[in-house]
Amino acid sequence: MTGQATVLADVRRGMIPAHIYNDAEIFRLERDRVFGRAWMFVAHESEIPAPGDYVVRRVLEDSFIVVRDEQGQVRALFNMCLHRGMQVCRAEVGNASHFRCPYHGWSYRNDGRIVGLPFHREAYGGEDGFRRKGQSLLPAPSIDTYNGLVFVSLDPHAPPLREYLGDFAFYLDYYTRQSEAGVELRGPQRWRVKANWKIGAENFAGDMYHTPQTHTSVVEIGLFREPKAEKRKDGNTYWAGAGGGTTYKLPPGTLEERLRYVGYPDEMIARMRATWSADQQKVIGDNGFMVSAATVFPNLSFVHNWPKVADTDAVLPFISLRQWQPVSEDETEVLSWFVVDKAAPEEFKALSYKAYLMCFGSTGMFEQDDVENWVSLTSTAAGSMARRLRLNSRMGLLTDDTTVVPALTREQFAGPGTAYVGYAEHNQRALLNRWADCLEKPVDEAASVDIGSADRS
């Protein structure tokens, strides 16, 4: 990348070179240095509940079969035959005890082991030419789970997922662990937008400032519980570990009263109280903050919202998990799942799903507002003038780098990390600083794997 040191230095001081949102050279670096190292979400265990259940998911160009094998173990297998490289699984979802390559018929168990090779003796001389024993589809270099979320890393030396998440796991529980039963996912809905992947990740990580402008119409037509879009300034932004997010400030009340305010029924509230830690309850019940949008670096985001239902004053909460899957420097595939507590009443699940579709499905009202901005930004970032422009992302800082408002104390906010009330871009800077750290570190060449050599022991 031309002038890499200067670009990264500008990013770290909050003056963002506009062209990073549409630059082919930067995208090549991101592919290896960000997505080649980070933990990447690929599925949730509820999507593959039974032995043989599988989904096919990508980490950029790499296709993985995420499957529960016959022993119940979750695996992520590189979707490429050992023979001539054909995809062995062409369906996106299903159940199979074996995967058979359509090109030459090599077949594999759902734990990856090769079990079938047509004309093995005639074509290879049997085991003397190709030793089937011990051969399997390539597994993801690293695989780990948290609250049923399945992640893979292309880095065989990646730290444990829980270590990678760090203190953000505290907040991840609000979205993915509302009871001991865990959550279940529906989806994903999938669509492509002509926008750079970083824009959505930054937006969900901490952009409360856009709500009064971009989404004011949604509030004005009465589809949101909060009476004014600018109420966002009373919430906070927090950053902890590998991620950060935003909150709303709730009216005074107890934990139960505040959870009822956003639409949760009493039976779900009782399970939340039994499941969440004392500090997790305190953030809502004592400090009065309710989690909204969030992002785990690099490209996994969450949203928690509670729109009004029809012509009543009732509101209904929903949770969405989404991934900003890069296609190129100027195109992103969005994968969007609906998330709901597995133990929730069936009526709640059905209504919550409708609320999700209305707001953040592929045709959701919030979705349409956001994408228009992101496409425009990406398109403009491709021009020559964008290489001269430094975007000001220093909201919340004075010229001497001191903060406009002090960070909240532990008494004011019981969650880990650093939190600030009001509009600021602390989280966007934190995410891009982590991005800059990744781009600064060269990647070691991955070791190759020899398949079926005759002298292999």
Secondary structure, DSSP 8 states (H G I E B T S, - for coil): -TTHHHHHHHHHTTEEEGGGGS-HHHHHHHHHHTTTTS-EEEEEGGGS-STTEEEEEEETTEEEEEEE-TTS-EEEEES--TTT---S--SSEEE-SEEE-TTT--EEETTSBEEE-TTHHHHH-GGGT---TT-B--B-SEEEEETTEEEEES-TT---HHHHHTTHHHHHHHHH-SSTT-EEEEEEEEEEESS-HHHHHHHHHH--TTHHHHSHHHHHTT-BSSS-GGGGGGSEEEEETTEEEEEEE--S--HHHHHHHTT--HHHHHHHHHHS-HHHHHHHHTT-EEEEEEEETTTEEEEEE-BB-TTSS-B--EEEEEEEEEEETTEEEEEEEEEEETTS-HHHHHHHHHHHHHHHSTT-HHHHHHHHHHHHHHHHTTSSGGGT-EEE--TTB-TTS-BSS----TTT--SSSEEEESS--HHHHHHHHHHHHHHHS----------S-TT--
